[in-house]
Amino acid sequence: MRILSTGMEWVGRNPGGLNQYFADYIAAMTGIGHIVNGFIMADGEEINKPSNIHDVMAYLGKGGTTGRMQAFRRSVKMSLLGMRPEVFNPHFALYAMLIDRRMLPPSVPIVTHFHGPWADESLIEGHGSTSDTIRVWMKKRIETTTYQRSDAFIVLSEYFRDILTREYGIDQEFVHVIPGAVDTSRFVPAFNRDDVRQSLGIAPDDTLLFTARRLVRRMGIDRFISAFRIVQEHHPKARLCIAGDGYLREELAQQIKSLGLEHAVKLLGRVSADDFVKWYQAADLTVVPTIQLEGFGLVTVESLACGTPVIGTPVGGTKEILQPFDERMLFPDATSDGMAHHVNRILSGMLELPSREQCRNYAVHHYTWGRVSAKVTDVFEETVRRRKEAERYAKDWVF
């Protein structure tokens, strides 16, 4: 199929769940024979990306918000002159809104990937100021307008399906749950974990807990640092390494200092793609302490693919991934005390988690891009068929 797809930013420059999904998704769909034109909004600098991913700023210049929006719209218009898509597949509401329905042939359906409630995320992270309130209102209007014209939706969890139907009034009939995936050829168990741990400076007798999150409030990192203070009292050899960046970094650094955990907790900042895999491989446990709006949790399946057990809060997509595998991998709740008690039981040997081999097998059998690309293709083909039938039906009623 010929697919026009719009993302957000490029993962090599701005790591994050949506950007990582979009990059892997485009590669997977191209890999099974689809012709995909993907558009992102980067910074115009040279980036390492496939030739069918277009940074609209690279050849249409830089500018303010209005200029960037115009650049995005013009670049997609030019693409439509050279390729007539069979499906328009947006992944981010703001840029999807720039592609007017009239720009597309009538037979082309819009199948939207819903990666989360953009406005609600801003509401959670905001401070309740007048400007925050206005921004949230504008984002919600953009989302609502964009979703109302979509023919079908793909979400990565039942949790996000429910948000889409409840908050945006979308009929559940048109929402397809297709969980995300992991590149199982890249995220693999270490050939020699001891060597990997040594390369990262992890002592042989340390117990390493690892998490990779944006440092924002809803990710629950501050709560887990508080929990880790309790863990340290019982397990002084436990270590916590946190990959990622965000506006909470200085606050978290101060929290670590005030709790006297500088020797045991390290903020890694952004890590390279290669080192990212190494941290998963080296870890004894990966922690996902999200408190709100966890639509899927790519870090969960990345860790499992590397053979490292995951413990996460029973929130959204994390619960949907871990509960069918082993309920012991779920914290009882998202409180600091609940998380601390659960980790202490695991490190004390009172609670046994699946083996590294079992973790790897679970990821390989349930979360591969081959499965995802096949299911997405089915949704596209069915939606194209429906759109064409509706168009023919409408013509039959024209006198």
FENURWO-V582807 format. One record per backbone hydrogen bond with DSSP energy under -1.0 kcal/mol. NH is the residue of the N-H (numbers start at 0). CO is the residue of the C=O. If there is no record, write none. Layout:
nh = (NH & NH)
co = (CO & CO)
This chain:
nh = (2 & 3 & 4 & 6 & 12 & 13 & 19 & 20 & 21 & 22 & 23 & 24 & 25 & 26 & 27 & 28 & 29 & 30 & 32 & 33 & 34 & 36 & 37 & 38 & 39 & 40 & 52 & 53 & 55 & 57 & 67 & 68 & 69 & 70 & 71 & 72 & 73 & 74 & 75 & 76 & 77 & 78 & 79 & 81 & 82 & 85 & 86 & 87 & 88 & 90 & 95 & 96 & 98 & 99 & 102 & 103 & 107 & 110 & 111 & 112 & 113 & 117 & 120 & 121 & 122 & 123 & 124 & 125 & 132 & 133 & 134 & 135 & 136 & 137 & 138 & 139 & 140 & 141 & 142 & 143 & 144 & 145 & 146 & 147 & 149 & 150 & 151 & 152 & 153 & 154 & 160 & 161 & 162 & 163 & 164 & 165 & 166 & 167 & 169 & 173 & 174 & 175 & 177 & 181 & 183 & 185 & 186 & 187 & 195 & 196 & 197 & 198 & 199 & 200 & 201 & 205 & 206 & 208 & 209 & 210 & 212 & 214 & 215 & 218 & 219 & 223 & 224 & 225 & 226 & 227 & 228 & 230 & 231 & 232 & 234 & 237 & 238 & 239 & 240 & 241 & 242 & 243 & 247 & 248 & 251 & 252 & 253 & 254 & 255 & 256 & 257 & 258 & 259 & 260 & 263 & 264 & 265 & 267 & 275 & 276 & 277 & 278 & 279 & 280 & 281 & 282 & 283 & 284 & 285 & 286 & 287 & 290 & 291 & 294 & 299 & 301 & 302 & 303 & 304 & 305 & 306 & 307 & 310 & 311 & 312 & 314 & 316 & 317 & 319 & 320 & 321 & 322 & 325 & 328 & 329 & 330 & 338 & 339 & 340 & 341 & 342 & 343 & 344 & 345 & 346 & 347 & 348 & 349 & 350 & 358 & 359 & 360 & 361 & 362 & 363 & 364 & 365 & 366 & 371 & 372 & 373 & 374 & 375 & 376 & 377 & 378 & 379 & 380 & 381 & 382 & 383 & 384 & 385 & 386 & 387 & 388 & 389 & 390 & 391 & 392 & 393 & 394 & 395 & 397)
co = (34 & 86 & 36 & 38 & 9 & 9 & 15 & 16 & 17 & 18 & 19 & 20 & 21 & 22 & 23 & 24 & 25 & 26 & 29 & 28 & 0 & 2 & 51 & 4 & 53 & 7 & 49 & 37 & 39 & 54 & 63 & 64 & 65 & 66 & 67 & 68 & 69 & 70 & 71 & 72 & 73 & 74 & 75 & 78 & 78 & 1 & 1 & 108 & 3 & 5 & 91 & 92 & 95 & 97 & 99 & 100 & 104 & 87 & 151 & 89 & 153 & 115 & 116 & 117 & 118 & 119 & 120 & 121 & 128 & 129 & 130 & 131 & 132 & 133 & 134 & 135 & 136 & 137 & 138 & 139 & 140 & 141 & 142 & 143 & 146 & 109 & 109 & 173 & 111 & 175 & 156 & 157 & 158 & 159 & 160 & 161 & 162 & 163 & 163 & 170 & 171 & 152 & 154 & 366 & 181 & 182 & 182 & 185 & 191 & 192 & 193 & 194 & 195 & 197 & 196 & 202 & 236 & 238 & 284 & 240 & 242 & 244 & 213 & 215 & 216 & 219 & 220 & 221 & 222 & 223 & 224 & 226 & 227 & 228 & 230 & 234 & 206 & 263 & 208 & 265 & 210 & 268 & 214 & 245 & 247 & 248 & 249 & 250 & 251 & 252 & 253 & 254 & 256 & 255 & 260 & 260 & 239 & 241 & 271 & 272 & 273 & 274 & 275 & 276 & 277 & 278 & 207 & 207 & 308 & 209 & 310 & 217 & 217 & 292 & 296 & 297 & 298 & 299 & 300 & 301 & 303 & 302 & 285 & 328 & 287 & 312 & 293 & 314 & 315 & 316 & 317 & 318 & 321 & 325 & 326 & 311 & 334 & 335 & 336 & 337 & 338 & 339 & 340 & 341 & 342 & 343 & 345 & 344 & 344 & 354 & 355 & 356 & 357 & 358 & 359 & 360 & 361 & 362 & 367 & 368 & 369 & 370 & 371 & 372 & 373 & 374 & 375 & 376 & 377 & 378 & 379 & 380 & 381 & 382 & 383 & 384 & 385 & 386 & 387 & 388 & 389 & 390 & 391 & 394)
